[in-house]
Amino acid sequence: MVVEVKAGDTYHGKLEQLDKFMNVKLTNVKHTSKDGNSFHGIKELLIKGNSIKYFRLNPNAEKKAQEEAEIYEQQQQQKQQKQNEQKQQRKAQNQKPRGKSFPQKQSQQRR
């Protein structure tokens, strides 16, 4: 992903996080100054959303995001299914009588 900030500097790195305020967390970043004369490597960088002029994603990013979303959805469905099964098992266990049951004495009628 490439991010250009309003000051003119560009950052090229791997997108790790993006929030609703467009704050971007990049890793393995290559920083290029506005004039293009200075280059720096940065391990991890957080760019505040209000300072971003634009960002450009890798063309394959959309496909990868869709694949990851599908995997996430499958994991959530499996988790929900497992929770439902556990809930049913607990419900079934609660319905079983616990301990020994004793026969009730029949009341004797007086003649």
PLY file of the C-alpha trace (Angstrom):
ply
format ascii 1.0
element vertex 111
property float x
property float y
property float z
element edge 110
property int vertex1
property int vertex2
end_header
0.00 0.00 0.00
1.19 3.49 -0.78
0.15 6.44 1.37
0.86 10.07 0.55
0.39 12.57 3.34
-0.63 16.21 2.96
2.98 17.29 3.61
3.99 15.45 0.41
5.96 12.53 1.88
5.06 9.02 0.71
5.07 5.77 2.65
5.06 2.35 1.02
4.42 -0.64 3.27
2.19 -3.52 4.26
-1.22 -2.52 5.59
-1.73 -3.97 9.08
-4.69 -1.99 10.38
-7.17 0.61 9.21
-9.86 2.14 11.41
-12.99 4.20 10.86
-10.99 7.42 11.18
-8.67 6.27 8.36
-5.76 5.92 10.78
-3.39 3.52 9.02
-0.84 1.17 10.54
1.89 0.03 8.14
4.80 -2.35 8.64
8.06 -2.70 6.70
7.69 0.87 5.51
9.83 2.70 2.97
9.56 6.45 3.49
10.31 8.86 0.65
10.60 12.57 1.33
8.59 15.16 -0.60
11.58 16.11 -2.79
12.47 12.44 -3.40
16.04 12.87 -2.14
15.63 11.06 1.16
14.69 7.43 1.77
14.25 5.67 5.09
13.22 2.21 6.21
10.77 2.06 9.11
9.71 -1.15 10.85
6.25 0.05 11.94
4.36 3.30 11.38
1.00 4.80 12.34
-0.33 7.56 10.11
-3.24 9.63 11.39
-6.16 9.72 9.01
-6.53 13.49 8.98
-2.99 13.86 7.55
-3.54 11.49 4.59
-3.86 13.00 1.13
-4.52 9.66 -0.61
-3.67 6.00 -0.47
-3.36 3.39 -3.16
-3.84 -0.33 -2.67
-2.13 -3.15 -4.48
-4.40 -4.36 -7.34
-4.54 -7.81 -5.73
-5.63 -6.39 -2.37
-9.35 -6.52 -3.16
-9.19 -10.21 -4.09
-7.15 -11.01 -0.99
-9.56 -9.04 1.22
-12.52 -10.97 -0.20
-10.77 -14.29 0.44
-9.92 -13.28 4.01
-13.50 -12.11 4.58
-14.80 -15.49 3.39
-12.40 -17.35 5.69
-13.42 -15.12 8.60
-17.11 -15.73 7.86
-16.54 -19.51 7.79
-14.69 -19.35 11.11
-17.52 -17.35 12.66
-20.10 -19.85 11.40
-18.09 -22.76 12.81
-17.73 -20.95 16.13
-21.49 -20.26 16.26
-22.26 -23.88 15.38
-19.96 -25.14 18.14
-21.56 -22.78 20.66
-25.02 -24.00 19.66
-23.94 -27.63 20.06
-22.49 -26.90 23.50
-25.67 -25.10 24.49
-27.78 -28.08 23.40
-25.51 -30.46 25.32
-25.84 -28.37 28.50
-29.60 -28.23 28.04
-29.76 -32.01 27.61
-27.63 -32.52 30.73
-29.88 -30.25 32.76
-32.93 -32.29 31.77
-31.48 -35.58 32.99
-32.44 -36.56 36.55
-29.57 -36.17 38.95
-28.72 -38.54 41.75
-30.78 -41.52 42.89
-34.51 -41.39 42.73
-36.45 -43.02 45.55
-39.89 -44.55 45.07
-42.55 -42.54 46.77
-44.47 -44.23 49.55
-48.10 -44.74 48.94
-50.26 -43.36 51.65
-52.16 -46.02 53.56
-55.84 -45.59 53.77
-57.49 -46.15 57.16
-60.42 -48.47 57.22
0 1
1 2
2 3
3 4
4 5
5 6
6 7
7 8
8 9
9 10
10 11
11 12
12 13
13 14
14 15
15 16
16 17
17 18
18 19
19 20
20 21
21 22
22 23
23 24
24 25
25 26
26 27
27 28
28 29
29 30
30 31
31 32
32 33
33 34
34 35
35 36
36 37
37 38
38 39
39 40
40 41
41 42
42 43
43 44
44 45
45 46
46 47
47 48
48 49
49 50
50 51
51 52
52 53
53 54
54 55
55 56
56 57
57 58
58 59
59 60
60 61
61 62
62 63
63 64
64 65
65 66
66 67
67 68
68 69
69 70
70 71
71 72
72 73
73 74
74 75
75 76
76 77
77 78
78 79
79 80
80 81
81 82
82 83
83 84
84 85
85 86
86 87
87 88
88 89
89 90
90 91
91 92
92 93
93 94
94 95
95 96
96 97
97 98
98 99
99 100
100 101
101 102
102 103
103 104
104 105
105 106
106 107
107 108
108 109
109 110
